[in-house]
Amino acid sequence: MTLEFWVLLSILALAAWMHKSKLQQQHKLLLGRKLQPFQIEKMMETLTEGYLRALGENDLARQDSIWSMLASTEENLNVQFQHFVLDFAQLDAASTQLSNWPLCVPYVDKIAPQSMFDMRKAFSIHAHGLTRAIDNAAQRSPKDKAFIITAELLLMQHSCHWFCKSKTVASARMLARHQTTYPQLLAAISPETRQAYLKLVGD
């Protein structure tokens, strides 16, 4: 192969990498701006630590007290996340499209438009799932309720990382931070969330 071919290939590869980096940065800044007014991440940490504390408490009275205190944090988190989703829904479709491919591929919307889905719809699915888990119409025990709320929140976090980087990076971060694989996470959420989510992302 000629030198000109390799030079052209290098230029195309560089252009593709720059486009991918620009797209990822745009998504990161967009999501960060929309999340900035809220304390969603902080309350997620509060709940996670609180659940672990409650589950590790041997005294049932103290355990019940912790569950009761966490209920207000659950409600506040739910309210804030609903407001975030409504705010995010005001964005134009062009800025919220994402591919279900494992990696972030430049111009995938032109190459495979059928692979695209709308992150506004994904966050709406997460919002409904979180509300169902917190309302607990299924009358789950405090332990099971905490488990499914955590799963719904972690899937939402996975979607955030997917939007900012890629599905592969999101799954790797989930495994590194929470020792949970993407399939395990899908198995842990409610059937209603799982059905709607998989229908959207095409897994």
C-alpha positions in Angstrom: 0.0 0.0 0.0 1.2 3.5 -0.8 2.3 6.1 1.6 -0.6 8.3 0.5 -3.1 5.6 1.5 -1.7 5.4 5.0 -1.6 9.2 5.3 -5.3 9.3 4.3 -6.2 6.5 6.7 -4.5 8.3 9.5 -6.3 11.5 8.7 -9.7 9.7 8.6 -8.9 7.9 11.9 -8.0 11.2 13.6 -11.1 12.9 12.3 -13.3 10.1 13.6 -11.6 10.2 17.0 -12.0 14.0 17.2 -15.7 13.7 16.3 -16.3 11.0 18.9 -14.5 13.0 21.6 -16.5 16.1 20.7 -19.8 14.2 20.9 -18.9 12.6 24.2 -17.9 16.0 25.6 -21.1 17.6 24.4 -23.2 14.8 26.1 -21.2 15.1 29.3 -21.6 18.9 29.5 -25.3 18.6 28.6 -26.0 16.0 31.3 -23.9 17.8 33.9 -25.8 21.1 33.3 -29.1 19.4 33.7 -28.1 17.6 36.8 -26.4 20.5 38.4 -29.5 22.1 40.1 -30.3 18.8 41.9 -28.7 16.7 44.6 -29.5 13.3 43.0 -26.0 11.8 43.3 -25.6 12.9 46.9 -29.0 11.4 47.9 -28.1 8.2 46.1 -25.0 7.9 48.3 -27.1 8.6 51.4 -29.5 5.9 50.5 -26.9 3.4 49.7 -25.0 3.9 52.9 -28.3 4.0 54.9 -29.4 0.7 53.4 -26.2 -1.0 54.3 -26.4 0.4 57.8 -30.0 -0.8 58.2 -29.1 -4.3 56.9 -26.2 -4.5 59.2 -28.2 -3.6 62.3 -29.1 -6.5 64.6 -31.5 -4.5 66.8 -34.9 -4.6 65.0 -36.1 -1.4 66.7 -33.0 0.5 65.5 -33.3 -1.1 62.1 -36.9 0.1 61.8 -35.8 3.6 62.8 -33.2 3.7 60.0 -35.8 2.5 57.5 -38.2 5.3 58.6 -35.5 7.9 58.3 -34.5 6.8 54.8 -38.1 7.0 53.6 -37.9 10.8 53.5 -34.7 10.7 51.5 -36.3 8.2 49.1 -39.2 10.6 48.5 -37.0 13.7 48.1 -34.8 11.8 45.6 -37.8 10.7 43.7 -39.2 14.3 43.5 -35.9 15.7 42.3 -35.4 13.0 39.7 -38.9 13.6 38.3 -38.1 17.3 38.0 -34.8 16.4 36.3 -36.5 14.1 33.8 -39.1 16.8 33.0 -36.3 19.3 32.4 -34.3 16.9 30.3 -37.4 16.2 28.2 -37.4 19.8 27.0 -34.2 19.2 25.1 -34.4 18.7 21.3 -34.2 15.2 19.9 -31.0 15.8 18.0 -29.0 16.3 21.3 -30.4 13.3 23.1 -30.0 10.5 20.5 -27.7 7.6 21.4 -26.7 4.4 19.7 -27.2 1.0 21.3 -23.8 -0.2 19.9 -21.3 -1.2 22.6 -18.8 1.5 21.6 -19.2 5.1 20.7 -18.8 5.1 16.9 -18.6 8.4 14.9 -21.5 9.0 12.5 -23.3 5.9 13.7 -26.6 7.8 13.2 -25.8 7.9 9.5 -24.4 4.4 9.3 -27.1 2.6 11.3 -30.0 4.9 12.2 -32.0 1.9 13.4 -29.5 1.6 16.3 -30.5 5.0 17.8 -32.7 5.6 20.8 -33.7 8.7 22.7 -32.2 9.2 26.1 -35.2 11.3 27.1 -37.3 8.2 26.9 -34.7 6.2 28.8 -34.8 8.7 31.7 -38.6 8.6 31.7 -38.5 4.8 32.1 -36.1 5.2 35.0 -38.4 7.8 36.6 -41.4 5.5 36.4 -39.3 2.6 37.7 -38.0 4.6 40.7 -41.5 5.8 41.6 -42.9 2.2 41.5 -40.1 1.0 43.7 -40.5 3.7 46.2 -44.3 3.6 46.3 -44.0 -0.2 46.9 -47.4 -1.2 45.8 -46.0 -4.8 45.7 -45.7 -4.6 49.5 -42.0 -5.7 49.4 -40.2 -6.1 52.7 -37.9 -3.1 53.6 -34.9 -5.2 52.6 -36.4 -6.2 49.2 -37.6 -2.6 48.6 -34.1 -1.3 49.3 -32.7 -3.9 46.9 -35.0 -2.9 44.0 -34.6 0.8 44.6 -30.9 0.4 44.5 -31.1 -1.6 41.3 -33.3 1.0 39.6 -30.9 3.8 40.6 -27.9 1.9 39.4 -29.5 1.3 36.0 -30.2 5.0 35.8 -26.5 5.7 36.6 -25.5 3.2 33.9 -27.6 5.1 31.4 -25.8 8.4 32.5 -22.4 6.8 31.9 -23.6 5.3 28.6 -24.8 8.7 27.4 -21.5 10.4 28.3 -19.1 7.6 27.1 -20.4 4.3 25.8 -22.3 1.2 26.8 -19.1 -0.7 27.3 -17.5 2.0 29.5 -20.8 2.2 31.5 -20.8 -1.5 32.1 -17.2 -1.5 33.1 -17.7 1.3 35.6 -20.7 -0.6 37.1 -18.6 -3.7 37.6 -15.7 -1.8 39.1 -17.7 0.4 41.5 -20.5 -2.0 42.5 -19.3 -5.5 41.5 -22.4 -5.8 39.4 -22.5 -6.8 35.7 -25.0 -5.3 33.3 -27.0 -8.5 33.0 -27.1 -8.8 36.7 -28.5 -5.3 36.9 -31.1 -6.0 34.3 -32.2 -9.1 36.3 -32.5 -7.1 39.5 -34.8 -4.3 38.4 -38.6 -4.6 38.2 -40.2 -6.6 35.3 -42.0 -3.4 34.2 -38.8 -1.4 34.0 -36.9 -4.2 32.3 -39.5 -4.7 29.6 -39.8 -1.0 28.8 -36.0 -0.5 28.9 -35.0 -3.4 26.7 -37.7 -2.5 24.2 -36.2 1.0 24.0 -32.5 0.1 23.8 -33.0 -3.0 21.7 -31.0 -5.4 23.9 
